[in-house]
Amino acid sequence: MAFLEILKEMVDGVEGSIAATIMGMDGLSIQHYAASGEYDVDAVGVEYGKVIDEIKHASTLLNLGEVEEVIVSTHGTDVLLRMITTEYYIAFVMGHNANAGRARYLLRKAAVKAKEELK
């Protein structure tokens, strides 16, 4: 399954979803998909990638284990960040009205599929 198909299935599978991207920790986007066709999800992914780096560092210092998922709730949206490997992650942006439980489930499935594609 191609990266675009993985993201499309995830975003289209949750009503209220906005967009998603597969990013490298180096800030380069592998693939992105926006439900409306217009959303700069790559910028979101790059900026929150910096946050993931800091959280990974703190987790290591505190001996808490590997970071798997980060959720950021803002005034307008919720952003779910899920690690695929140590070098890649998915950023999933959705409105507050979206079903977060379903989104997290589909995000976990998408991360597994994306990991297979990265091999």
N, C-alpha and C positions, 0 to 999 in steps of 0.2 A: 504494500500500500504506500503510495507516495505521500510526502509531507503535506501537500495541499489537501489531499483527501482526508488525512487524519485531522487536520485543523478544521476543515469544513464540517466533518461529521460531529466534532465536538461543539463548535459554535452553533451550528444549526440545530443541535440536539437539546439546547437549553433556551427556552423563550426568554428574551431580555438580554441575551448575550450580545456583545458589541464586536469583539475581535479577539484574535489570538496570534501569537508568533512563536516560532521556535528560534531561540537565540543561542549563540555561543557566549561563554563567559568573557570572550574578547570583544563583545559588543556587536558582532556581525550577525545579521539575520540570515537564517537559512531559508525560511518561508514564513509568510504571514497571510492571514485571511481576515477580512472584515465583512460582517453580515450585510452592511449597507454599501460596501464597496469603498467608502471614504472614512478612514480613521488611521491616524498615525500610531499604530500599535508598536511599531519598531522603536519609536522614541520612548514609549512607556517601558518597553523591554530593556532598552539600554540603561535608562535611569534606575529602574528597579534591580537591574543586574548588579549595580554598585551596592545596593542594599543587601542583596544576597551575599555578596563578598564579605561585607561587614558581619552579617549574621553567621556565616560559616566560620569566620575568624573567632567570634565570641563563643560559638558552640565548641570549637576546638579548645580554646582557653579554659572553658568550664567543664571539659570532658563530658559533654552531653551527647556526643555521637554526630553522625552525618545529618545535615539539613535535608529534609525531604520536601517540605512544602511551607510556603509563607503566604499569609493572607493579609492584604492591605485594604482597609475600608476607608474611603475618602467621602467627601460630601456628595460627589456625583456618581461614583462608581466603586465597585469592588474589583480588586486585582488579585487573582490567584496565580502564584508562581510555584511551579513544580519542577524539581530537578529530574532530568532524564538520565544524565551521567554526571560526573564531577565537572564536566566541561560544557554541558548543554542543559537548557531548561526551556519550559514553556511558560509564557505569560498569557493569561486568559483574562480579558476585561469584560465585565458585565455590569448591567445596571442593578440598582438595589432591589428591584422587583424580581430579579432572576432567582431561580431555585438553586441556592448555594450547595445544597446536598447533592443534587443531581450533577451540578457543575463539577464538584470535586470528584465524583465517581467517574464521570466522562474524562476528566483531566488525568486521573490515574490510569485509565485505559489508554488514553492517547499517549501518555509517557512511555508505556510499555511498547506500543506499536512504533513509536518514534525511535526508541532504543534499538529495536530490531532493524529499522531502516538505516541507522547509523553504523551498523556492523559492516 
